[in-house]
Amino acid sequence: QKRDHRKLGRELKLFVLSEDLPAGVPMFLPRGETLRYQMESYVRETQERYGYQHVWTAHLGKVRLYKTSKHWFTYRENMFPVMQGEQETSEDDAYVLKPMNCPHHITLYKSQMHSYRELPVRYAEFATLYRYEKAGTLTGLARVRSLTQDDAHVFMRPDQIQEEFDRAFNLTIEVFNTYGLEDYWISLSLRDPQKKEEYVGSDDVWEKAESALRAAVDAKGVEYKAVIGEAAFYGPKVDFMVRDALGREWQCSTIQLDFVQPENFGLEYIAEDGQAHRPIIIHRAVTGSTERFMAMIIEHFAGAFPVWLSPVQAMVIPIADRHIEYANKVMETLKAAGVRVEVDTRSERMNAKVRDAQMQKIPYMLVVGDKEAADNAVAVRLRTNENLGATPLASFIERVTNIIKAKSRDL
C-alpha cells in the first residue's frame, strides 16, 4: 500500500486523474512533468549515443494508413472512433487518433530513396498514442488510454539483423542498470501455429522471422523462455519482463523483428547490385510507455527516486525569516550548478519543514541559520534522516553534482 503509485502520485504531487477528463487520461503537475522530462531526456541522450535519430509525427492518421499496415483489421477494437467530417468523403480518408507509431515511421522512410550504404536507418520518437482500452482495465498510470512510447524503428538489410538486435539489447540493459533494475527475464514471443488467422504474413515469412530472431538471441548468449502465442501480429519479439522491489513483473522493453510491414508498404532500398530490395524492420521500445514505466519506478523506489531523477533535489530551509535572503542566495547558487532546488519560506517551525521535505522524499534538506550564512555553508540532512551537519556550500555542490552526473543511486 505504501508503494502504490496512485497514492504516492497524489502525495508527491506528480499526477492527477480527473473526472472532468476521460478515464485513463492522466495530467502531470510540475513535479510529475519534471520526472517525465528526466526519464525521457535520459533515454533520448542514450539512444542518440547508440546511433538513433529522433523524428516527430502527428497525433492523427488516416484510416487508409492503418488498413495498409493491417492494424485496422487486427487492432480496431482498441482504436478510438473514426473522425469523419464533411471534407472526408470516404472512410479511407477519415481520421483516427494514432494508436501506434510504426505506420508513421514507415511513411517517413518511404518518403525518400535509400541506398544499401545508408542502412540501417534508425528512427526514434517519444510519441503520444491513444488506445481505447476497456474502462475496467485502467489502473492509475499502469494502464492508460493516452500513453507516450519511446518507440524506435530500424530499417535494415538482412545481414544487419544481429548487429541491430545487439544494439537494441545493449541499450536496454544499459538503461535498466542505471535504474537499478537488475532482476528480469527474457521472453521470446512466438506465433501460435494453431491460430494462424490472428497473424499477418505467410508461413514462410514467419519461419524466416522466428528463425532469425531466435538465432540473434542465441548468438547474444542470454537465457530466454520461448512463449507461444505472444508474438505481435506482424512478427516475433523479445520482451523484457522486469521484477520490481516487491517481486512483481512488469513488461517493459520489447525488440520485434518484422518481415511483414515492409511487404505491406512496399518498402525498398537500392542494393549493391543496383536492384530494389526489401528491408527488414526492428520495432523497439526501451522503457515501453513513459506512464507505465513511471508507475513501476514510483513503486520500485517507493517515491524516493535517485537524486538525478528526483523532481526536487534539495530543499533549502531557513531557520527564521531573517535567513530567507541567504536561503535564496543558496538556491540561486545551486540552480546555477544545475541542481533542482526550492526554498521553504513558510512560517512553519524548522523541524516541521524538515519533516515535510522528508515526506516529499526530497534527497537533501539544507538548513540555514546565522552560522551557515556567516560561513557560506549549509547544514545537510538526508531524507534517510542522517544528519551530515555543517558543510561548505562549495563542497555540497561538488558532492551533489558528481552524484547527478554519475546517475548514482547514492545520496
LONU-330255 format. One record per residue (C-alpha): z, x, y; residue in three letters. Coordinates in nm, 4 decimals. Example, Ala and Ser with C-alpha at 12.3 -4.5 7.8 and 13.67 -1.06 7.14 Angstrom:
! residues 2
+----------+----------+----------+------+
!        Z !        X !        Y ! type !
+----------+----------+----------+------+
!   0.7800 !   1.2300 !  -0.4500 !  ALA !
!   0.7140 !   1.3670 !  -0.1060 !  SER !
+----------+----------+----------+------+
END
This chain:
! residues 411
+----------+----------+----------+------+
!        Z !        X !        Y ! type !
+----------+----------+----------+------+
!   0.0000 !   0.0000 !   0.0000 !  GLN !
!   0.0881 !   0.2766 !   0.2477 !  LYS !
!  -0.2578 !   0.4300 !   0.1879 !  ARG !
!  -0.4538 !   0.1041 !   0.2253 !  ASP !
!  -0.7320 !   0.1904 !   0.4708 !  HIS !
!  -0.7275 !  -0.1603 !   0.6190 !  ARG !
!  -0.3572 !  -0.1285 !   0.7085 !  LYS !
!  -0.3978 !   0.2298 !   0.8343 !  LEU !
!  -0.7129 !   0.1318 !   1.0237 !  GLY !
!  -0.5048 !  -0.1106 !   1.2293 !  ARG !
!  -0.2024 !   0.1192 !   1.2698 !  GLU !
!  -0.4091 !   0.4242 !   1.3672 !  LEU !
!  -0.6363 !   0.2165 !   1.5941 !  LYS !
!  -0.9528 !   0.3131 !   1.4086 !  LEU !
!  -1.1499 !  -0.0057 !   1.3460 !  PHE !
!  -1.1473 !  -0.3828 !   1.3872 !  VAL !
!  -1.2797 !  -0.6639 !   1.1706 !  LEU !
!  -1.3064 !  -0.9729 !   1.3908 !  SER !
!  -1.3626 !  -1.3382 !   1.3004 !  GLU !
!  -1.5936 !  -1.3514 !   1.6033 !  ASP !
!  -1.8358 !  -1.1222 !   1.4184 !  LEU !
!  -1.9971 !  -1.1767 !   1.0777 !  PRO !
!  -1.7845 !  -1.0824 !   0.7771 !  ALA !
!  -1.8400 !  -0.7209 !   0.6748 !  GLY !
!  -1.9439 !  -0.6003 !   1.0212 !  VAL !
!  -1.6757 !  -0.3568 !   1.1448 !  PRO !
!  -1.6320 !  -0.2359 !   1.5017 !  MET !
!  -1.4807 !   0.1022 !   1.5830 !  PHE !
!  -1.2224 !   0.1753 !   1.8508 !  LEU !
!  -1.2378 !   0.5110 !   2.0373 !  PRO !
!  -1.0342 !   0.6965 !   1.7744 !  ARG !
!  -1.2405 !   0.5483 !   1.4926 !  GLY !
!  -1.5640 !   0.6415 !   1.6649 !  GLU !
!  -1.4319 !   0.9960 !   1.7148 !  THR !
!  -1.3596 !   1.0144 !   1.3416 !  LEU !
!  -1.7099 !   0.8847 !   1.2600 !  ARG !
!  -1.8647 !   1.1327 !   1.5019 !  TYR !
!  -1.6805 !   1.4278 !   1.3461 !  GLN !
!  -1.7774 !   1.3204 !   0.9942 !  MET !
!  -2.1424 !   1.2718 !   1.0810 !  GLU !
!  -2.1704 !   1.5820 !   1.3016 !  SER !
!  -2.0350 !   1.7989 !   1.0208 !  TYR !
!  -2.2863 !   1.6661 !   0.7668 !  VAL !
!  -2.5658 !   1.6839 !   1.0231 !  ARG !
!  -2.4939 !   2.0503 !   1.1028 !  GLU !
!  -2.4631 !   2.1351 !   0.7334 !  THR !
!  -2.7898 !   1.9574 !   0.6497 !  GLN !
!  -2.9731 !   2.1446 !   0.9212 !  GLU !
!  -2.8426 !   2.4711 !   0.7803 !  ARG !
!  -2.9875 !   2.3637 !   0.4429 !  TYR !
!  -3.3302 !   2.3038 !   0.5971 !  GLY !
!  -3.3297 !   1.9286 !   0.6629 !  TYR !
!  -3.4827 !   1.7851 !   0.9811 !  GLN !
!  -3.3411 !   1.4722 !   1.1418 !  HIS !
!  -3.5557 !   1.1713 !   1.2245 !  VAL !
!  -3.4883 !   0.8281 !   1.3713 !  TRP !
!  -3.6183 !   0.4908 !   1.2533 !  THR !
!  -3.5519 !   0.1433 !   1.3954 !  ALA !
!  -3.3337 !  -0.1343 !   1.2523 !  HIS !
!  -3.6256 !  -0.3676 !   1.1726 !  LEU !
!  -3.9112 !  -0.3561 !   0.9262 !  GLY !
!  -4.1984 !  -0.5856 !   0.8363 !  LYS !
!  -4.1859 !  -0.7834 !   0.5119 !  VAL !
!  -4.5097 !  -0.6132 !   0.4027 !  ARG !
!  -4.3363 !  -0.2717 !   0.4115 !  LEU !
!  -4.0778 !  -0.3879 !   0.1576 !  TYR !
!  -4.3426 !  -0.5584 !  -0.0522 !  LYS !
!  -4.5251 !  -0.2264 !  -0.0785 !  THR !
!  -4.2024 !  -0.0477 !  -0.1772 !  SER !
!  -4.1215 !  -0.3360 !  -0.4196 !  LYS !
!  -3.7755 !  -0.3822 !  -0.2660 !  HIS !
!  -3.8898 !  -0.7323 !  -0.1687 !  TRP !
!  -3.9182 !  -0.8237 !  -0.5376 !  PHE !
!  -3.6143 !  -0.6374 !  -0.6708 !  THR !
!  -3.3642 !  -0.6475 !  -0.3831 !  TYR !
!  -3.4496 !  -0.9693 !  -0.1970 !  ARG !
!  -3.1144 !  -1.1423 !  -0.2559 !  GLU !
!  -2.9347 !  -0.8548 !  -0.0782 !  ASN !
!  -3.1591 !  -0.8685 !   0.2305 !  MET !
!  -3.0841 !  -1.0757 !   0.5394 !  PHE !
!  -3.3042 !  -1.3808 !   0.6051 !  PRO !
!  -3.6531 !  -1.3256 !   0.7412 !  VAL !
!  -3.7141 !  -1.3472 !   1.1170 !  MET !
!  -4.0449 !  -1.5163 !   1.1927 !  GLN !
!  -4.1300 !  -1.6345 !   1.5426 !  GLY !
!  -4.4444 !  -1.7795 !   1.6953 !  GLU !
!  -4.6071 !  -1.4354 !   1.7194 !  GLN !
!  -4.5700 !  -1.3591 !   1.3461 !  GLU !
!  -4.8488 !  -1.5594 !   1.1842 !  THR !
!  -4.7747 !  -1.4703 !   0.8212 !  SER !
!  -4.4763 !  -1.3805 !   0.6025 !  GLU !
!  -4.6082 !  -1.0260 !   0.5706 !  ASP !
!  -4.5828 !  -0.9784 !   0.9484 !  ASP !
!  -4.2330 !  -1.1310 !   0.9742 !  ALA !
!  -3.9319 !  -0.9038 !   1.0304 !  TYR !
!  -3.6227 !  -0.8222 !   0.8271 !  VAL !
!  -3.3171 !  -0.6169 !   0.9119 !  LEU !
!  -3.3611 !  -0.2786 !   0.7443 !  LYS !
!  -3.1803 !  -0.2744 !   0.4062 !  PRO !
!  -3.2740 !   0.0881 !   0.3211 !  MET !
!  -3.4434 !   0.3900 !   0.4773 !  ASN !
!  -3.6889 !   0.5111 !   0.2155 !  CYS !
!  -3.9899 !   0.2948 !   0.3148 !  PRO !
!  -3.9427 !   0.4057 !   0.6770 !  HIS !
!  -3.9232 !   0.7781 !   0.5940 !  HIS !
!  -4.2249 !   0.7360 !   0.3667 !  ILE !
!  -4.4110 !   0.5779 !   0.6599 !  THR !
!  -4.3237 !   0.8819 !   0.8744 !  LEU !
!  -4.4513 !   1.1185 !   0.6035 !  TYR !
!  -4.7711 !   0.9161 !   0.5674 !  LYS !
!  -4.8397 !   0.9249 !   0.9430 !  SER !
!  -4.9531 !   1.2882 !   0.9152 !  GLN !
!  -5.1655 !   1.5032 !   0.6869 !  MET !
!  -4.9698 !   1.7517 !   0.4747 !  HIS !
!  -5.0724 !   2.0773 !   0.3087 !  SER !
!  -4.9056 !   2.2188 !  -0.0026 !  TYR !
!  -4.7940 !   2.5094 !   0.2188 !  ARG !
!  -4.5657 !   2.2899 !   0.4337 !  GLU !
!  -4.3914 !   2.1159 !   0.1432 !  LEU !
!  -4.1135 !   2.0368 !   0.0945 !  PRO !
!  -4.0742 !   1.8062 !   0.3951 !  VAL !
!  -3.7069 !   1.7077 !   0.4280 !  ARG !
!  -3.6300 !   1.4069 !   0.6494 !  TYR !
!  -3.2646 !   1.3132 !   0.7119 !  ALA !
!  -3.1160 !   1.0287 !   0.9150 !  GLU !
!  -2.7841 !   0.8590 !   0.9882 !  PHE !
!  -2.9239 !   0.5076 !   0.9873 !  ALA !
!  -2.7546 !   0.1702 !   1.0088 !  THR !
!  -2.8611 !  -0.0573 !   0.7227 !  LEU !
!  -2.7960 !  -0.4285 !   0.6754 !  TYR !
!  -2.7246 !  -0.5796 !   0.3356 !  ARG !
!  -2.6357 !  -0.9432 !   0.2780 !  TYR !
!  -2.3500 !  -0.8743 !   0.0376 !  GLU !
!  -2.1665 !  -1.1746 !  -0.1058 !  LYS !
!  -1.8639 !  -1.2603 !   0.1105 !  ALA !
!  -1.6236 !  -1.2333 !  -0.1852 !  GLY !
!  -1.7181 !  -0.8691 !  -0.2461 !  THR !
!  -1.6464 !  -0.7480 !   0.1103 !  LEU !
!  -1.3426 !  -0.5172 !   0.1350 !  THR !
!  -1.2493 !  -0.3545 !   0.4673 !  GLY !
!  -1.4811 !  -0.0568 !   0.5183 !  LEU !
!  -1.5329 !  -0.0016 !   0.1452 !  ALA !
!  -1.7902 !  -0.2819 !   0.1146 !  ARG !
!  -1.9630 !  -0.3977 !   0.4315 !  VAL !
!  -2.2824 !  -0.5696 !   0.5428 !  ARG !
!  -2.3624 !  -0.3205 !   0.8194 !  SER !
!  -2.3415 !   0.0361 !   0.6886 !  LEU !
!  -2.4509 !   0.3803 !   0.8031 !  THR !
!  -2.6069 !   0.6024 !   0.5386 !  GLN !
!  -2.6539 !   0.9789 !   0.5586 !  ASP !
!  -2.9882 !   0.9387 !   0.3923 !  ASP !
!  -3.2483 !   1.2040 !   0.3269 !  ALA !
!  -3.5868 !   1.2064 !   0.1573 !  HIS !
!  -3.7542 !   1.5218 !   0.0342 !  VAL !
!  -4.1315 !   1.5127 !  -0.0214 !  PHE !
!  -4.2250 !   1.7953 !  -0.2570 !  MET !
!  -4.4627 !   1.9432 !  -0.5118 !  ARG !
!  -4.3760 !   1.9129 !  -0.8836 !  PRO !
!  -4.2936 !   2.2853 !  -0.9012 !  ASP !
!  -4.0237 !   2.2379 !  -0.6341 !  GLN !
!  -3.8045 !   1.9862 !  -0.8217 !  ILE !
!  -3.5470 !   2.2372 !  -0.9464 !  GLN !
!  -3.5104 !   2.4191 !  -0.6154 !  GLU !
!  -3.4715 !   2.0967 !  -0.4167 !  GLU !
!  -3.2310 !   1.9453 !  -0.6684 !  PHE !
!  -3.0184 !   2.2630 !  -0.6447 !  ASP !
!  -3.0305 !   2.2492 !  -0.2654 !  ARG !
!  -2.9104 !   1.8869 !  -0.2559 !  ALA !
!  -2.6447 !   1.9577 !  -0.5205 !  PHE !
!  -2.5096 !   2.2675 !  -0.3426 !  ASN !
!  -2.4995 !   2.0844 !  -0.0091 !  LEU !
!  -2.2970 !   1.8026 !  -0.1653 !  THR !
!  -2.0469 !   2.0398 !  -0.3279 !  ILE !
!  -2.0003 !   2.2326 !  -0.0012 !  GLU !
!  -1.9137 !   1.9085 !   0.1808 !  VAL !
!  -1.6774 !   1.7973 !  -0.0974 !  PHE !
!  -1.4975 !   2.1336 !  -0.0868 !  ASN !
!  -1.4493 !   2.1081 !   0.2901 !  THR !
!  -1.2819 !   1.7700 !   0.2447 !  TYR !
!  -1.0756 !   1.8975 !  -0.0479 !  GLY !
!  -1.2442 !   1.6538 !  -0.2880 !  LEU !
!  -1.2394 !   1.8685 !  -0.5976 !  GLU !
!  -1.1846 !   1.6018 !  -0.8649 !  ASP !
!  -1.5169 !   1.4376 !  -0.9515 !  TYR !
!  -1.7522 !   1.3811 !  -1.2403 !  TRP !
!  -2.1295 !   1.3523 !  -1.2527 !  ILE !
!  -2.3259 !   1.0601 !  -1.3913 !  SER !
!  -2.6888 !   1.0970 !  -1.4995 !  LEU !
!  -2.8000 !   0.7383 !  -1.4418 !  SER !
!  -3.0962 !   0.6357 !  -1.6563 !  LEU !
!  -3.3164 !   0.3291 !  -1.7111 !  ARG !
!  -3.2113 !   0.0705 !  -1.9687 !  ASP !
!  -3.5068 !   0.0668 !  -2.2135 !  PRO !
!  -3.4061 !  -0.2856 !  -2.3230 !  GLN !
!  -3.4523 !  -0.4218 !  -1.9679 !  LYS !
!  -3.7736 !  -0.2570 !  -1.8513 !  LYS !
!  -3.8601 !  -0.5631 !  -1.6429 !  GLU !
!  -3.5827 !  -0.4664 !  -1.3979 !  GLU !
!  -3.7596 !  -0.1399 !  -1.3086 !  TYR !
!  -4.0901 !  -0.0475 !  -1.1436 !  VAL !
!  -4.3317 !   0.2042 !  -1.2949 !  GLY !
!  -4.4877 !   0.2816 !  -1.6319 !  SER !
!  -4.3095 !   0.4226 !  -1.9375 !  ASP !
!  -4.4989 !   0.7470 !  -1.8857 !  ASP !
!  -4.3772 !   0.7822 !  -1.5255 !  VAL !
!  -4.0171 !   0.7056 !  -1.6256 !  TRP !
!  -4.0264 !   0.9501 !  -1.9153 !  GLU !
!  -4.1556 !   1.2196 !  -1.6803 !  LYS !
!  -3.8924 !   1.1457 !  -1.4133 !  ALA !
!  -3.5977 !   1.1272 !  -1.6553 !  GLU !
!  -3.7027 !   1.4462 !  -1.8352 !  SER !
!  -3.7452 !   1.6323 !  -1.5052 !  ALA !
!  -3.4071 !   1.5204 !  -1.3683 !  LEU !
!  -3.2232 !   1.5952 !  -1.6928 !  ARG !
!  -3.3852 !   1.9412 !  -1.7013 !  ALA !
!  -3.2758 !   2.0030 !  -1.3392 !  ALA !
!  -2.9151 !   1.9075 !  -1.4163 !  VAL !
!  -2.9151 !   2.1148 !  -1.7363 !  ASP !
!  -3.0535 !   2.4167 !  -1.5508 !  ALA !
!  -2.7779 !   2.3767 !  -1.2916 !  LYS !
!  -2.5307 !   2.4229 !  -1.5762 !  GLY !
!  -2.2955 !   2.1378 !  -1.4833 !  VAL !
!  -2.1352 !   1.8855 !  -1.7152 !  GLU !
!  -2.2501 !   1.5274 !  -1.6831 !  TYR !
!  -2.2329 !   1.1930 !  -1.8581 !  LYS !
!  -2.5567 !   1.0050 !  -1.9291 !  ALA !
!  -2.5166 !   0.6385 !  -1.8297 !  VAL !
!  -2.7832 !   0.3912 !  -1.9423 !  ILE !
!  -2.8783 !   0.1103 !  -1.7060 !  GLY !
!  -2.7540 !   0.2633 !  -1.3785 !  GLU !
!  -3.0858 !   0.4074 !  -1.2543 !  ALA !
!  -3.2413 !   0.2923 !  -0.9275 !  ALA !
!  -3.5307 !   0.0505 !  -0.9879 !  PHE !
!  -3.7781 !   0.3281 !  -0.8982 !  TYR !
!  -3.6215 !   0.6290 !  -1.0716 !  GLY !
!  -3.3292 !   0.8054 !  -1.2418 !  PRO !
!  -3.0449 !   0.9521 !  -1.0383 !  LYS !
!  -2.7412 !   1.1757 !  -1.0406 !  VAL !
!  -2.4295 !   1.0108 !  -0.8950 !  ASP !
!  -2.1096 !   1.1911 !  -0.7935 !  PHE !
!  -1.8004 !   0.9880 !  -0.8858 !  MET !
!  -1.5076 !   1.1173 !  -0.6784 !  VAL !
!  -1.1397 !   1.0641 !  -0.7635 !  ARG !
!  -0.9108 !   1.0305 !  -0.4625 !  ASP !
!  -0.5427 !   1.1277 !  -0.4275 !  ALA !
!  -0.4439 !   0.8168 !  -0.6287 !  LEU !
!  -0.6941 !   0.8919 !  -0.9057 !  GLY !
!  -0.9257 !   0.6030 !  -0.8158 !  ARG !
!  -1.3007 !   0.6559 !  -0.8494 !  GLU !
!  -1.5476 !   0.6181 !  -0.5618 !  TRP !
!  -1.9227 !   0.6598 !  -0.5927 !  GLN !
!  -2.0248 !   0.8827 !  -0.3012 !  CYS !
!  -2.3216 !   1.1137 !  -0.3276 !  SER !
!  -2.6467 !   1.0498 !  -0.5050 !  THR !
!  -2.9607 !   1.2503 !  -0.5855 !  ILE !
!  -3.2525 !   1.0367 !  -0.7071 !  GLN !
!  -3.5876 !   1.1509 !  -0.8441 !  LEU !
!  -3.8797 !   0.9217 !  -0.7627 !  ASP !
!  -4.2341 !   0.9324 !  -0.9030 !  PHE !
!  -4.2891 !   0.5605 !  -0.8272 !  VAL !
!  -4.2786 !   0.5204 !  -0.4473 !  GLN !
!  -4.5395 !   0.7949 !  -0.3904 !  PRO !
!  -4.7711 !   0.5815 !  -0.6084 !  GLU !
!  -4.6753 !   0.2566 !  -0.4317 !  ASN !
!  -4.7590 !   0.4049 !  -0.0904 !  PHE !
!  -5.0496 !   0.6271 !  -0.1981 !  GLY !
!  -4.8822 !   0.9436 !  -0.0656 !  LEU !
!  -5.0797 !   1.2666 !  -0.0718 !  GLU !
!  -5.0795 !   1.6336 !   0.0137 !  TYR !
!  -5.3702 !   1.8746 !   0.0015 !  ILE !
!  -5.3080 !   2.1215 !  -0.2794 !  ALA !
!  -5.4242 !   2.4815 !  -0.3183 !  GLU !
!  -5.7395 !   2.3569 !  -0.4957 !  ASP !
!  -5.8385 !   2.1634 !  -0.1807 !  GLY !
!  -5.7868 !   1.8284 !  -0.3563 !  GLN !
!  -5.5421 !   1.5478 !  -0.2708 !  ALA !
!  -5.2353 !   1.5434 !  -0.4992 !  HIS !
!  -4.9372 !   1.3104 !  -0.5246 !  ARG !
!  -4.5986 !   1.4433 !  -0.4024 !  PRO !
!  -4.2640 !   1.3571 !  -0.5635 !  ILE !
!  -3.9647 !   1.2272 !  -0.3666 !  ILE !
!  -3.5955 !   1.3099 !  -0.3906 !  ILE !
!  -3.3764 !   1.0408 !  -0.2323 !  HIS !
!  -3.0405 !   1.1935 !  -0.1397 !  ARG !
!  -2.7136 !   1.0939 !   0.0281 !  ALA !
!  -2.4178 !   1.3311 !   0.0660 !  VAL !
!  -2.1295 !   1.1036 !   0.1642 !  THR !
!  -2.3137 !   0.7792 !   0.0867 !  GLY !
!  -2.2190 !   0.5351 !   0.3602 !  SER !
!  -2.0082 !   0.6552 !   0.6544 !  THR !
!  -1.7940 !   0.3414 !   0.6319 !  GLU !
!  -1.7207 !   0.3691 !   0.2595 !  ARG !
!  -1.6557 !   0.7436 !   0.2813 !  PHE !
!  -1.4235 !   0.6824 !   0.5777 !  MET !
!  -1.2319 !   0.4231 !   0.3729 !  ALA !
!  -1.1942 !   0.6797 !   0.0963 !  MET !
!  -1.0749 !   0.9657 !   0.3175 !  ILE !
!  -0.8330 !   0.7420 !   0.5091 !  ILE !
!  -0.6711 !   0.6565 !   0.1763 !  GLU !
!  -0.7104 !   1.0070 !   0.0300 !  HIS !
!  -0.5302 !   1.1686 !   0.3268 !  PHE !
!  -0.3092 !   0.8612 !   0.3922 !  ALA !
!  -0.4378 !   0.8828 !   0.7523 !  GLY !
!  -0.3096 !   1.2409 !   0.8010 !  ALA !
!  -0.6541 !   1.3954 !   0.8436 !  PHE !
!  -0.7218 !   1.7694 !   0.8559 !  PRO !
!  -0.6995 !   1.8989 !   1.2125 !  VAL !
!  -1.0788 !   1.9324 !   1.2577 !  TRP !
!  -1.1211 !   1.5647 !   1.1662 !  LEU !
!  -0.8211 !   1.4151 !   1.3483 !  SER !
!  -0.9272 !   1.1857 !   1.6357 !  PRO !
!  -0.6386 !   1.3222 !   1.8474 !  VAL !
!  -0.5446 !   1.6766 !   1.7509 !  GLN !
!  -0.2491 !   1.7277 !   1.9863 !  ALA !
!  -0.0213 !   1.5043 !   2.1921 !  MET !
!   0.1477 !   1.6638 !   2.4955 !  VAL !
!   0.4909 !   1.5110 !   2.5553 !  ILE !
!   0.6579 !   1.5745 !   2.8947 !  PRO !
!   1.0394 !   1.5526 !   2.8751 !  ILE !
!   1.0680 !   1.3946 !   3.2212 !  ALA !
!   0.8320 !   1.2690 !   3.4920 !  ASP !
!   0.8566 !   1.5986 !   3.6796 !  ARG !
!   0.6918 !   1.7700 !   3.3797 !  HIS !
!   0.3818 !   1.5477 !   3.3838 !  ILE !
!   0.1952 !   1.7839 !   3.6158 !  GLU !
!   0.2440 !   2.0764 !   3.3753 !  TYR !
!   0.1609 !   1.8494 !   3.0770 !  ALA !
!  -0.1719 !   1.7626 !   3.2416 !  ASN !
!  -0.2409 !   2.1320 !   3.3020 !  LYS !
!  -0.1760 !   2.1998 !   2.9300 !  VAL !
!  -0.4110 !   1.9130 !   2.8397 !  MET !
!  -0.6922 !   2.0477 !   3.0587 !  GLU !
!  -0.6489 !   2.3994 !   2.9165 !  THR !
!  -0.6661 !   2.2647 !   2.5601 !  LEU !
!  -0.9681 !   2.0455 !   2.6385 !  LYS !
!  -1.1475 !   2.3480 !   2.7801 !  ALA !
!  -1.0870 !   2.5200 !   2.4438 !  ALA !
!  -1.2447 !   2.2235 !   2.2597 !  GLY !
!  -0.9222 !   2.0561 !   2.1426 !  VAL !
!  -0.8936 !   1.6746 !   2.1455 !  ARG !
!  -0.5673 !   1.6122 !   2.3292 !  VAL !
!  -0.3794 !   1.3388 !   2.5147 !  GLU !
!  -0.0646 !   1.3254 !   2.7318 !  VAL !
!   0.2029 !   1.0625 !   2.6644 !  ASP !
!   0.3155 !   0.9643 !   3.0158 !  THR !
!   0.5099 !   0.6546 !   2.9086 !  ARG !
!   0.8682 !   0.6179 !   3.0283 !  SER !
!   0.9993 !   0.6246 !   2.6692 !  GLU !
!   1.2541 !   0.8836 !   2.5586 !  ARG !
!   1.1129 !   1.2125 !   2.4301 !  MET !
!   1.2274 !   1.1519 !   2.0698 !  ASN !
!   1.0579 !   0.8112 !   2.0689 !  ALA !
!   0.7324 !   0.9704 !   2.1879 !  LYS !
!   0.7555 !   1.2355 !   1.9150 !  VAL !
!   0.8198 !   0.9677 !   1.6525 !  ARG !
!   0.5264 !   0.7565 !   1.7762 !  ASP !
!   0.2916 !   1.0566 !   1.7632 !  ALA !
!   0.4078 !   1.1302 !   1.4079 !  GLN !
!   0.3438 !   0.7662 !   1.3127 !  MET !
!  -0.0079 !   0.8090 !   1.4518 !  GLN !
!  -0.0477 !   1.1133 !   1.2179 !  LYS !
!  -0.1330 !   1.3409 !   1.5129 !  ILE !
!  -0.1158 !   1.7003 !   1.3821 !  PRO !
!   0.0667 !   1.8625 !   1.6783 !  TYR !
!   0.3237 !   1.7375 !   1.9271 !  MET !
!   0.3583 !   1.9714 !   2.2243 !  LEU !
!   0.6854 !   1.9072 !   2.4075 !  VAL !
!   0.7028 !   2.0490 !   2.7608 !  VAL !
!   1.0014 !   2.0781 !   2.9974 !  GLY !
!   1.1316 !   2.3190 !   3.2622 !  ASP !
!   1.1436 !   2.6204 !   3.0291 !  LYS !
!   0.7913 !   2.5675 !   2.8910 !  GLU !
!   0.6490 !   2.5163 !   3.2406 !  ALA !
!   0.8136 !   2.8382 !   3.3608 !  ALA !
!   0.6877 !   3.0385 !   3.0591 !  ASP !
!   0.3390 !   2.8804 !   3.0312 !  ASN !
!   0.4393 !   2.7708 !   2.6809 !  ALA !
!   0.4672 !   2.4608 !   2.4614 !  VAL !
!   0.7359 !   2.3609 !   2.2088 !  ALA !
!   0.5326 !   2.2853 !   1.8958 !  VAL !
!   0.6284 !   2.0228 !   1.6418 !  ARG !
!   0.4121 !   1.9320 !   1.3438 !  LEU !
!   0.3531 !   1.5814 !   1.2085 !  ARG !
!   0.5301 !   1.7050 !   0.8924 !  THR !
!   0.8491 !   1.7211 !   1.1054 !  ASN !
!   0.8508 !   2.1007 !   1.1100 !  GLU !
!   0.9619 !   2.2462 !   1.4442 !  ASN !
!   0.7820 !   2.5710 !   1.5362 !  LEU !
!   0.9722 !   2.5986 !   1.8643 !  GLY !
!   0.8527 !   2.7504 !   2.1920 !  ALA !
!   0.5075 !   2.9104 !   2.1633 !  THR !
!   0.2969 !   3.0716 !   2.4382 !  PRO !
!   0.0136 !   2.8314 !   2.5207 !  LEU !
!  -0.2476 !   3.1020 !   2.4558 !  ALA !
!  -0.1004 !   3.1648 !   2.1084 !  SER !
!  -0.1079 !   2.7942 !   2.0215 !  PHE !
!  -0.4693 !   2.7672 !   2.1381 !  ILE !
!  -0.5676 !   3.0628 !   1.9202 !  GLU !
!  -0.3905 !   2.9057 !   1.6207 !  ARG !
!  -0.5411 !   2.5588 !   1.6546 !  VAL !
!  -0.8955 !   2.6705 !   1.7408 !  THR !
!  -0.9038 !   2.9027 !   1.4367 !  ASN !
!  -0.7894 !   2.6156 !   1.2124 !  ILE !
!  -1.0512 !   2.3821 !   1.3598 !  ILE !
!  -1.3307 !   2.6384 !   1.3327 !  LYS !
!  -1.2466 !   2.7113 !   0.9684 !  ALA !
!  -1.2132 !   2.3366 !   0.8921 !  LYS !
!  -0.8888 !   2.4384 !   0.7232 !  SER !
!  -0.6524 !   2.1789 !   0.5826 !  ARG !
!  -0.3557 !   2.3825 !   0.7118 !  ASP !
!  -0.1560 !   2.2967 !   1.0234 !  LEU !
+----------+----------+----------+------+
END
